[in-house]
């Protein structure tokens, strides 16, 4: 499973103690309204890689709903280079791939024999400790590895009422939602009026990790 560290904290706390979460949210809101909206961080999705079943599941919260789709777990075709550097004490080798519309650069550690990495990246003879796309829209870097004192590893999802759709429908809804002012939509539904002109449209500042999908707004 791959997700944002703050997101897993937020969902787990909401699941076991909603009052504690809302107390933290209220305190944060009083200090910084914008920060209160991102207690769960900016990376709000989940990616599950089922290596035995060869299925990848992705879920995310957008367009005022919880959406999920499943697809075949595809392994990137990597080109391993001779470049080497050290990341958190491990010697890593550089590899590149064209995967889901972007060119990715990854640094993997053969010393850690786990063929996995951030997001949907995997398939190298060692754990990927750093990865980024050519445009640096997305960057993932390991800050440390814990191998002891962990206890039972698990998580608790708060949003478990996902709408399961096709991959095409998932990305179509996401891209359309990125062109809409969600805050303005919510305020309009709630009947909250503004003294200033409100636009229900906006220009997206970023795309998803994968960009090989239909970007039409029809």
N, C-alpha and C positions, 0 to 999 in steps of 0.2 A: 504494500500500500504506500502511496505517496500523497502527501498533503502538506499544507503549511503548518508550522509548529504552533502558531497562535490559533489557527483554526481548530486543531484537535483539542487544544486547551479550552476554547470557547464551547465547542460541542459537548465535551465531557462534563464541563461544569454546568451547563444548561440541563444536561440529563440527570445529574445527581443532586444539584442544589440551585434551582432557578432563582431563589431569593438572594443567594450570595452573588450570583451573576448580576442581577439587576441592581444590587447595592453598588457593585463595582462600576456598572454602567452609569448609574446616577452620579456618582462621585466624579467620574471621568467627564461626563456631559457638562457638569457645572464648571469644570476647568477648561474644557476644550470640546465644543460640540462636534467638530469634525472627527477628532480622535475617537469619540464615543461610537461613531459609525463604523469604525474599523478595529474594534477590540479583537476581532478574529483575524486581523491582518489583511493584507491585500490579495493573498492567494487563497481563495475560498473554495476551490474544487478538490475532489478526491479522484485518484486514479488507482484502480485495483488491477494488478497483473496476476492472472491465474496461469502459472506456467504449466501445470499438469493438464488443465483443460484447454489451454491455449486460447483463453478468452481475456479480453481487456474491457473493463467497465469504467466508465467515467461519469461522474455526477457533479452538478454545480447548481448554485442558487442564482437565478437571474430572471428577469421579466416577471417578478413577483410570484415565482413558482420554483419548485425543485425538480430538476430534470436529470434523467439518466439514460444512457444508451450503452449497448454492448457491441463489440466487434471482435473479429479475429485478432489475436495477439500477434502482431507482425514484428519480426526481428529486423532491425536496420542492417544494411550491408555496409560493413565498416572497412576502411582502408587504414591499416596500422602503419605509422611512420616510425622514424628513428629518433624523433625528438623526445627528450626526457626531462622531467623536472620533479622537484619534491613538494608534496602537499601533505601537510600535517604529519610530517615525518616518514611518509611513504614515497618510494620512488615510483613515479607514474609515467606512463607512455602515452603519447598523443595519438588519437585516431580521429578520422573524419568520416562523415556520412551525409548523404542527401536523404532526408527522411521527412515525409509528410509536408513537403513544400518548402522546407528550409534546409540550409546547409549547417550541420552541427559539428562542433569541435568538442571532443571529450578527452579527458585524461583519466586513465584507469590504472589501478594498482594491482599488478599480478600477485603481489604478496597476500592480497585478500581475495581468495578464490571464490568470489560470489559474482555471478554473471548478471549484475543488475545495476541500476543507477536511478537518477532522478527522472521524474515524469514517466514517459514511455520508453526512455532510452535503456537498452540492455543489449546483451549478446556479445560482450567482450570477455576475454579470459582474465577477469579481475573486476573488482568493484569500481564504478565510475565515481571519482571524488570531485571532479569538476567538469562542467559542461556549459556550453553557451552557443547560441546561434551566431552566424556570421555577422549579423547586424547588431548583435548585443542587445536585442530586445528582451531576451531571457538569459539569465545567468544563474547557475547553480554551483555552489562551492561548499564542500564539507568543512566544518569548523572544528570537528572533533568526533571521536568514536568512543563510545562506552561499551565495555565488554564484561563488566562486573557490577554487582550491586543494583541490578535492574529490577529484580523481582519478576512478577508476571507482567508480560507485555500485552497491552490491550488498549482499546479505545471505545468510546461510547458516542454513537451518532445521535444528535438531537433531531435532525431532520430526516425522518425515515418514511415520509409519505411521498416518495419520488414518483414522478410521472415518467414511465418508460416509453421512449420514443426511438425512432431510427436515428442513425448518425446524421443523416442529411437534415432531418427535422430539428435535431438538437442544435446544430450549427446555424441553421437558418434562423431559428428563434433567437439564438445568442447574438448573431450579427445584427438582426433587426433591433434587438433590445439595446445594443450599443449605440444605435442612432436615435434613441429616444431619451428624453429627460424623465427618468423614473421618478425622481423626487417631485417633479411638477405633476406627473400622473397621479401619484399617491395623494398629493394635496388637493387635486381636483376631485378625486373620488370622495375624499373626506369633507369636501365643501369648504376648504380653506382658501380664501381669496387673497390675492396679492395686490399691493398698490402699484407695483411695477409691471411692465410688460413681461409676459412669461412665454418662453419658447418651449414647445414640446419636442423639438428636434435638436440634435447635437451631432458634432463630428467626432467619431471615435478617436481616442488618442493612441490606441494600440490594438493589435490583433491577437489571436490565440497562438499557442505554441505551434500548432499545426495550421497551415493556411491553404491546404489543398481541398478546399470546399467551395461550394457555390456562394459567391458574395453578392448575388443579386438581392434586391429588396422587395421583390414582387411577392 
